């Protein structure tokens, strides 16, 4: 099992320590950049009555929706692949 070590993920001028493996570090740094970019974009809209907390909540909702969309599309593709594999297996058996 790969050893974990502490990295600092910086979101909107605040540092959050995370324990990661060497393999995960780039992913977390890319996530840091993505969240900061999204937060900057949201905050540039100057939405009335929005606090920093509200911008974070909005960012979380947007990222979670995108994550669910990606996972769901992957599940559909996996189901289609499974059906093709099952059909292929039936065809092979019918010729044997």
Buried (B, 14 or more C-beta within 10 A) or exposed (E): EEEEEEBEBBBEEEEEEBEBEEEBEEEBBEBBEEBBEBBEEBBEEEEEEBEEEEBBEBBEEEBEEEEEEEEEEEEEEEEEEEEEEEEEEEEEEEEE
